[in-house]
């Protein structure tokens, strides 16, 4: 999901499962860099989620 009103307000990044061998800090850093690279501006927030099977 992307919130956009002239300024990039929010980017949601959802992973299918929890990435193996990665700590949350690394995941957050990579998600922020990917959002900036993709949209060419810094969002106000990046929301990170993990979809898991029950």
N, C-alpha and C positions, 0 to 999 in steps of 0.2 A: 504494500500500500504506500502511496506517495501523496503527501499533502503539499499542494503547490498553489500559491496565489501571487505569483510574481517572485516570491522568495520560497526557496525550498524549506518547508517547515518540519517535515517528518518523513523518515524512511524506515519501513519495517523490513527486517531481514529474518526470514523463517528458514531454519535448517530442518531437513527431514532426519530426525534423530539427533543424537548428541555426537559431534565429531570426535573420533577416537584420537587419543594422544594430543589433545589441545586443551589448554586451560582457558577459563572464561576471559581472562585478560587478553590473551592472544586472539581469541575469537572476536572480542569487541574491537580491538585495534584493527584487525583485518576488515571487519565490516565497515568501520568508519572510513578507512582508506578506499575501499571499493565504492562506497557511496559518493565520495568526493570525486573519484576518477570517473565514475559513470555519469554523474550529473553536472560536473564542472563547477560545482559550488558546494559550500559546506552547509548541511542541513542543521536546523536548530536542535534536532534530536535524532538518534538512531535507536530504534526499538528492536531488540534481538529476542527471538523466540525459538523454541525447539518443539517440533511436532513428533510425538512418540505414540507408538501403538500401545493400547492398554493390555 
